[in-house]
Amino acid sequence: MNIFKTEDVRNVVLLGHGGCGKTTLVEAMAYVSGAINRQGKVDDGSTLSDYDKEEIKRQFSINTSVVPIVWDNTKINFLDTPGYFDFVGEVESAVSAADAAVIVVSGKAGIEVGTIKAWELCEKYNLPRMIFVTDMDLDNASFRQAVADMKEEFGKKIAPFHQPIRENEKFVGFVNIVKMAGRRFTSLTEYEDFEIPEYSKENLATYRDAIMESVAETSEEYMDRYFNGEEFTLDEILGALKENVKNCGMVPVLMGSGLNAQGVRMLLQDIVQYLPSPAECEVVGEANGDVYEANYDVAKPFTAKVFKTIADPFIGKYSLIKVCSGVLKSDSTIYNSRTDTEEKLSKIYVMQGKNAVEVKEINAGDIGAVAKLTNTITADTLSTIATPVVYEKPVYSTPYTYMRYKTKNKGDEDKVSGALQKLMDEDVTLKAVNDTENRQTLLYGIGEQQLEVAVSKLFNKFKVEIELSKPKIAFRETVRKKVKVQGKHKKQSGGHGQYGDVHIEMEPSGDNNKAYVFEEKIVGGVVPKNFFPAVEKGIQESVVKGPVAAYPVVGVKVTLVDGSYHPVDSSEMAFKTASMLAFKKAFLEASPVLLEPIASLKVTVPDKFTGDVMGDLNKRRGRVLGMNPAENKKQIIEADIPMSELYGYATDLRSMTGGMGEFMYEYSRYEQAPNDVAQKEIEERKSKLTNIEV
């Protein structure tokens, strides 16, 4: 592939709802541009961007793929992203490398949840964007309705640049509203000029007026000319529209059919015409404590951001990078400030789906790949050691859905750990956590589907198997009243015996963040001081597994008040055992209870779903604390809820809200579990109790 100057590059992320046709559109653009000779299909598993076995099997995108397409001497790096919410980390990675976006909308389905989320993501990062309405070849597709819905949802920024032409219910061409010219398809991809039909002129004037108003608003001179009824030249119109699109003041709406590659030629032309190159964008980092304005300047030292990692056992490890300044050459030495390491490169690549094409250099603003970097992960900054620049890391969604996992085959633990690390290198929202407290390993993700895909990838790619199950919840045990008991350990078996005798008081300490508080109030030396540590040691070991359900004990105060000893038979071991006996006896007499962890939960949902969500929270034993208004006609519901009730919540919330609901939580405190919950736990944990004779 040729080397492209910064001004001849476009980095465009494709966003939209799952199944709206993003991958099909990329395939159509690759075909029309001549990058491929035959247009692949998602159903056949033959597309450029969906090459992973899981994607082919499930017939939807799971990973972000880079597909560079050359059009009009401009290289357009398309970042084809997943549409399903479980894989939002892939979308966030792609957005961090993009300078603009194309939101794909099905003309049949119209605006969907994924469309709205894509728009919100563009608003968050101030990304210039276009909307492409696909599926226009289908009988029940309605461009007019799609535009009306977009204007209602997204406001006046929406500006149709095309209008479809239908004859006998067939999609046969379109009107270019900017140029006021009719186009008729002569083949699936080619078109010719023709007269605009009368029946197409009904909405045309409205669309055209909106575009002209947008042009007029770019300067006072244009505004005066507009009000004076003067016409703008085509160059003036194109220049003003480009400025409005770049500043996010206008969002062009184009249309066509991805499957038939119709309208794709105009989309490619308009991407080159209206969307900004990196040379028109800014990027700022930090170098030695000072602000470093890279701004995709080829004259400055080399710097780059790693926005994604591919770690595949078949195609190897590639770090996908966006060069932010300077030029990356195949013989460069690069520096990673996070690891404080340098690595010498031998080859650099441009990715075309799964294929790595070797190139000699990559200019600022362009996207490429480096193979086998041993000390580099996603979100790292690469630079020269002389100019150690660091760019701000993207903000990724936090994974809140988790399940317990176990290896199916004994001895596979190390293999599973290594394979999981490679999956986590690829997907930043996938996390493996060792929960030592509950002796379980947990796999975190955005949703259950992501976890299922991870299990499948482990088996198909790395030949290791794990099983997912419901995780254990970290309950606690404590007491509610004060008691006084004796614990005596006496044993005679010939020679020296064992003798330890303690009297303790047990009561709530009032601090559930501490396991126990130990005090002694011994008078007259009935228990020698040298045995006090042994008594506390017995308590220390007892709180690890409580006598009710083998959960850790918290919030107890134990006071040694009396006891006795034998000058020959008493020992530290004897007093430790006596202490443990006393602890168990006291605990069971002091009205023991189970405590469950409570989370502070925030659920963000559109107004119309608040009733359903609050009703569901009540069923989950949640306590709604209040609601606060958020942007885009949404509400943030705040609640306290038991951690055990959050299992499966991501799936249920999506179901209730049509995918619009989002949530986050953090551990807050422990509270007494209701009797029915406590009894169920106690029954299930009977086998784990330690038998100490009382």
N, C-alpha and C positions, 0 to 999 in steps of 0.2 A: 504494500500500500504506500502511496505517496506521502510525503511530509507536507503538512498543511500549516499555513500561517495562522496566528491567533485570530485575526479578523475573518478568516475563512472557516471557522469552526462554530458549530452550534451544539450545545449540550442540552438535550431535551428529555425530560422524564415523562413517560406515559403513565397516566393515572386513571383510575375509574373503578367501578364496581366489578366484582368477580363475574366473569362470563360476559362482559360487555363488548369484547372484541378487540382488546389491545394487542394481543399476540397475533391475531389474524391481520390486523392493520399493519403491524411491523412487517409481516410476511409479504403483504401486498406492496408496501413501499420498497422493500428489497427487490421484489420482482420487477416493478415498474422502472426502478433505477438501473436495472441490469446486474445487480449484485448476485442474483440467483437466476437460473434459467427456468425454474419451475416453482410455482407457488405451493408451498407445503400447507398441510391442514392440521389443526389441533387434534381432530378426531383420529387422524392417521399417525400421530406422534412424529410428524415429519417437519416440524417448524424449526427455524433457526434458533429461536430463543427458549423454547421449552424442550430442552434436550435431556434433562435429568430423568432417570427411570421413574421416579415418583411422579413427576409432572406428566410423563407420557401415560402412566397407569391411571392417574386421577383426572387427567385432561383439564388441568388448570395450573397456572403459574405458581411456583413455590419460591423460586429464587429470582433475584434481579439479574437480568442478562443485558449485556452491552452489544448492540448491533449498529456498527457504523455504516452509514449509507452516504454515498457521494452524489450530490445533485447540484448542477450549475456551478461546478468547481468549488463546491462547499461541502465539507465533511460534517454530516449531522450524526452525532453520537446519540442514538436512541437507547434509553434505559427503560427496558420493559419490566414493569413491576407486578407483583401479585396483587389481585384485587380483594382477596379474602383477608379479614381483619387479623387472623392469627399470625399472619406474616408481615405485620406492620413494620417490623424492624428492617426488613428488606426495602420497604418503601422509604423509610426515613434515611437509610444509607444512600439510596439513589438520589433523593431530594437534596442531600447535602453536597452532591457533586454536580447538580443540574443548575443551569442558568435560566431555564424556562421550562414550561410544561405544556403538554397537550392532554386535556381531559377528554376521555372517550366516553360517549353516551350512546346507548342503543336507541335508535329511533322508534323501535317497537316497545321497549320497556320504559323509556323516558328517564327522568331523574330518579336515581335510586340512592340508597344510603351511602354507597361507596362514592357516588358523585359528590354528595354533600361533604363527605370527609375529605375527598380530594381537593375540593374548593377551599375548605378550611385550612388544609395543609399549605396550599399556595398563598393564602392570606397571611398565615403565620410567618412564612419565610419571604413574603413579598415577591413571589415569583411571577414574572410575566407569563401569560398563558393564552392558549387557544382552546376552543372546544370543537371536537369533531364528532358530528352525529352520524353514526354508521347504521348499517342494516336498512338503508333507504330502498333497497331492492325488494324488501318484504312488503306484502300487500297492506298490512295494518300499521306500517310505520308512518308517523306524522311529524314532519319537521316543524310545522306551524305550532302544533301543541307543545312540542319539546321546547321551542323558543319561548312560548308564552309562560311555560312552567319555570324556565330558567330566569326569566325577567322577574317573575314573582318571588323566586327563591333568592336570587343573587343581585337583583337590582338593575339599575340603568347601564351598568358596564357592559351588559350583553349586547353585542352588535352583530347581527347576521351579515356575512359577506357573500353568502350564496343563498339561492332559493331553488328548490327542486322543480323540475318540469316533468309532469306525468302525462302520458297519452295512453288511453285505454287501460288505466290503472297500472301502467308500467312506468318505471323510472327510466326516462330516456335522455335526460340532460339537466342543465341547471342554468340559472341566470347569475352571472358575476355582477353583483350589485355595485361594487366599487367602480367597475369599468362600464356598467350598464350595457352588458353584452350577453347575448344568448349563446349557449353551447349545447351541441347535441353529440352524444356518444356515437362514434362510428364503429368502435369495438369496445371491448371491456375497459380499455385504458385510454384510448385516444378519443379526441373530440374535434368538432368543427364548428365554426361560427354559424349561427342561424338567427332568424328574426325572433324577438321575444314574443311569445303568444299573448293575445289579449287577456286570456283567462289568468295569466301569471302576474298581471299588472295590479291586481287588487291590493296585495300587501306590499308590493314593490316600493311604492312611493313612501310608505311609512318607514320601511327599513332604510331607504336611501336618505330620507330626511334626518334620521337618527345619526347616520354616518357623517353627513354634512355638518350637523350641529357639533359633533365631536371634533371635526376638523377645525371649525370656527373657534372652538374654545381653546385652541393651542396658542393663539396670540391675539392681541387687540386689533392688529391690522386685519387678520382674517375675520375677526368678529364684525368689524365695520363693513368689510366687503360682503360678508354673508347677509347682513341686514340691508345692504344696498342692492341686493339681488344679483351680485356678480358671481360668475362661475369660477371655480378653482380649476387650475390645470391638473392633469393626472399626476405629474411629479409632485405638485404641492399636496395633493390628497394623500399620495403614498407616503411622503415624508412626515406629514402630520399624524397619519395613522400609526406609522412606525413609532413615533415619539409617544403617542398615547398608549400603545401596547406595552412599550418598554417601561413606562411609568405606572403600569397596572391601572390606568384610567379607562381602558377599553379591553374587552375580551371578544375577539372575533369568533364567530360561529361558522364553521364550514360543515359540509356534509358529503356523503357518498356511501359506498359499499366496500367494506374491507374484503369480503369474500370474492367480489367480482372486480376488485381493484379500481372501482369507479370513484372519481373525485380525489384520488390519491395523488395524482400529478399536481393538482392545484394546492393540495395540502403541503407537499414538498416545496413548491414555489413560494407559498406564503410563509412557511417556516424560515426560509432563507431571506425573504423580503422583510418580515416584521419582527421576528424574535431576535433578541440581542446576541451578539458574539461575546466571548469572554473579554475581548478588548474594550467592550462598553460596560463592563461590570467591575466591581471592587472586591478585593479580598485583603483582609488585614490580619496580621499575626503579631507575635511578640518576639523580639530578639534582644537578649541581654537586658531585659527589663524595659526596653523601649518599644514603642509601636513600630511595626514593620509593615509598610504599605507595599504589598507585592503587586496587586492589581494586574496580574497576568502580563507582566512586563518581561519580554524575552531578554532585555539588556541587563536584568538584575540576576544575582546568584540563584542557582537552582533551589526551589522548594516545592514540596508536593504534599498532598493529603492522601492518606490511605482510606478510601471510603468503603471498601469491601474486600473480603478474603474468600478465595475459592480453595477449599482443601479437599481434594478428591483423590481417592486411591488410584484412579485410572489416569486422570489428566494432570495430576500433581497439584502443588500449592502455588497459587498466584495471588499477589497483592495488587488489587486494582487501584490505580492512583489517578488523581487529577493534578496536573502540573500547575502550580500557582504562580511561579515566576521562573525565568531562565529557560534553559533547555536541558532535558535529560538525554544523555548519550549512552550508547551501549557499553562504553568502557568507563563510565563514571564511577566514582567512589562516593557512596551516600552515607549520611550520618543520621542516626536516630537518637534524639536527645532524651527520650524517655528511658532508653536502655543504655545510653552513653556508649554506643557501639558504632563502628564503621564497617561497611561491607562493600566489596568490589563487585561491580556488575560485569557480566559477560554478554548477556543478551537482554533486550527489552522487546515488548510485544504490544500488539493491538489485538484485543479480543473481538472475535466475531462469533457470538454465541459461545459454543464450546471450543471453537478453534482459535489457537493462538498464532497470529501472523507476526513474524519477526520484522522489526523496523530498526533503522539506524539511530533515529532520534525522535523525541516528542517535544513539541514546542509548548510554551506556556498556554494554558487554557484547554489543552487537549487532554484526552483520557487514554491511558495505556495500562500496561501490566508489567510487573516484575516477578520473576519466578524465584522460588526457594529462598526467600529472605527468612533467616532463622530467628531473628530477634524482633520481628515486626508483626503487629496485630492491627486489626481494624481501628481506625481513628487516630493512629500514630501520624506524626509529621516527619517527613524525610527532608533533609537539607544537606548543605555542606558543613563540615566542622568549623570552617572559618565564619560562617553566618548561620549559627544554630537557631533557626526560627521554629516557633511552636504556634500552631493554629488551634483555635478553640475547638473542642470536641463537640460533635453533634449531640443533641439531647435525644436519647432513645426512650421508647416506652418501657415502663417498668413491668416485668412479668409478675403477675399475682396468682396465676393458676398453677397449682403444683400437685404432683402425685408421687407416691412412694415407688421406688423401683428396686428390683432385685435381679441379679444375673440368673439366667436359667441354668447355666452349667457351672458347677464348682470349678474354681481355678481360672475363670474368665474375668475376674475383677480388674486385673491390670489392663487386659485388652479392651474391656468396656470403658474404663477410665480414659485410655488413650483415644479411643474412637469418639467418645463424647466430647473430648477436648477439641477434636477437629470439627465436630458439628457446631460447637460453641464459637470457634474461630470464624465459621461461616455466618452464623446467625447470632447477633449480639443480644437478642432477647431470650436466648435459651441458656439456662443456668443449671448446673448440677451442684447440689449442696449436701455436705455431710452433716446430718443432724445427730451429733454425738449424744445429746441429751436423751433422745428417744431411740437411739441406736437404729437409725434408718437413713437411707440415702434418698434425697428428694430431687425431682426434676421439675424445674420451673419453666413456664412459658406463658405466652399471651392467652392461649386457649387450648382446649383439649385436642383439637385437630392438629395443632402444631406438635403436641407431645406424641400423638399417634404417628405422625409423619417421621418424627425423630426415631421412634422405635423401628419403623419400617426401614429407614435409611441405615440404621445400625446393622440390621440383618442383611439387607441387600448389598450394601457397599462394603461393610467391614466384617461381615460374617460372624457377628456376635448377637446374642439374644438377651433381651431384658423383659421383665414382666412389670406392668404398672398396676398399682392397687391404691386403695384409699389410705391416705397417710394417717399416722397416729397423732393425736393431739396431746400437747404437753399439759396434762392436768397437774394439780398440786393437792397436797393434803395439809390440813391444819386443824386446830382445836378451837372450841368456843367457850370453855369454862375452866376454872381452876380446880386442880385436884392434888392430893398428896398420896404417894404410894411408896411401898418398900420393894426393893429388888435385892434378893439375896442369892448368891451363888456359892454353894457349899458342896465340896466333893472330896471324898476320902478314898484312896485306892492303894494304901500301903505307902510308907515313907511320907514325904511332904504332901499335904493335901492342898486344896484350893479353897480360899475363903475370901469373900468380898460381900459387904453389906452396905447398901446405900438407901437413904430416904430422900426422895426428891419431890419438889413441887413443880407442877407444870401448869402453864397458863398462856393465853394469847399474848404475844409480844407487841402486837399492833403494827408491825412492820413486815409486810409480806414480801419485801424485796430481799430480806435476809432469811436464811434457813432457820437459824436459832440464835438465841442469846443465852450464855451460860454464866451463872453466878454461884458463889458458895457462901454459906452462912454457918460454917461449922464452929461450934463452941466447945472448948475443952479438949480439943485434939481427938475427938471420937473417930475421925478419919484423918490419918496423917496427911500433911500437905503434899508429900511426894506422890500420893495417889490421886490428887486432884486432876492432873493431866490425863490420867488413865480414864477417869470418870468422863471427862469432856470428850476423850477419844471415842468412847462408847456412844455418846450422843451424836458425835460427828458422823460416825458410820451408820447410825440408825436413821438419820434424816435423808440418806441417799435413797432408800426405798421404804416408804411409809408402810405401816401395818394394815392399812385399810385396802388399798388397791395397788400397792407397790409403786406409787408415784412419789417424787421428791416431796419432802416436808418443808413447809415454810411457816414463818410467823409464830414460832413457839419460844417461850422463855422457860428455861429449866434452871431451878435453883437447888443445889445440894444443901440440905438442911440438917441431916443427921446420918448416923450409920455406926458401924462397928468394924473392928478388924482383929485379926489373930496375929500375934507377934511372929509366928513361924510360917503359917499357911497362907497368909495374905500376900498377894502379888499384884503387879499392874494388870496382868491378864485377867485375874479374878475380879478386880474392881471394874475393868472395862466390860466384862461379861455381865456383872451385876447391874451396871449402868444401862446396858442394852435391854436387859429384862425389865428394869424399872421403866425405861422409856416406853416400851411397847405396852406395858400394863397401864401406865398413866395415859397414854395417847388414846387407847380404846375406851377409857373411862371419862375422858374430858370432852365428850360430845364431838367426836371427829367429823369433819365434813370434807367434801371434795371441792376444790376451787377450779374454775375453768378460765382460760385466757379470753379476754375481751378485746376486740379490735375497735379502733375509731375508724369508721367507714365514711367515705364521701362518694356519693353516686351523682354523676352529672347526666341529666336526661332532659329532652324537650318537655315543655310545660304539660303537654297532653298525656304524658305517661306517669306523672308524679303520683297519681292515685294508685295505679297498679303497682308501682314500685314500693310505695309505703305499705300497701296491703301485704305484699310479699315479705317485706322486712319484718312486719309484725308476726307473720307465720313462722319466721326463722328466729323468733325470740329477740328480735332487734328492738331497740328503743330509739325512735326518731326524736332527735334533739332540735331540729329546725330545718328551715330551707332558706337559701340565699339565691338571689337572681344572678345569672351568669350571662355571657354573651350569646347572641344568636337565639334568643327566646328559649333559653334553657334554665334549669334550676339545679342547684347543688343541694342534694339532700344529705344532711349529716346525721349519723346514727351511731350508737354503740351496739355491737353485735358479737355473740360468741364466735370464736374462731372456727369451731366445729361446724357452724352453720354456713360458713362461706364455701364449703366444698361444693363444686359444681355451679357456683354463682355466676361465673362468666357466661356460661352457656344459657342459663335461665334468664339472665338480664338481657342478653341479645334477643332471645325469643320474645320477651315481654315488650321490647322497645324497637323491634325490627332492625336491630343492629346499631341503633343510635346511642344506646346507653354506655357509659364508661364508669369505671370505679377505681378507687384506690383505697388502701387501708394501711394502718400500722398498729402494732401491738400497743395496747394502752395499759392494762392492769389485769389483775385476777379478781374474780368475784365468785361467791358461793354458787355452785351448780344446783339446779332444782333437783328434788329427790328422785324423780324418774330418770333423769340423765345420770345422776350419781349411781343409782342402783344398777343401771345397765352397765356402766363402766366397772363397777365392783364385781359383777358377775363375770364379765369378760376377762378380768384380770386375776381371778382366783389362783390360777396356776402359777402366777409369778410371785406370789407372796412367799417370804422367807419364814420358815418355821423356827421360831425361837420359843422354847418352853417357858411359860410364865409361871 
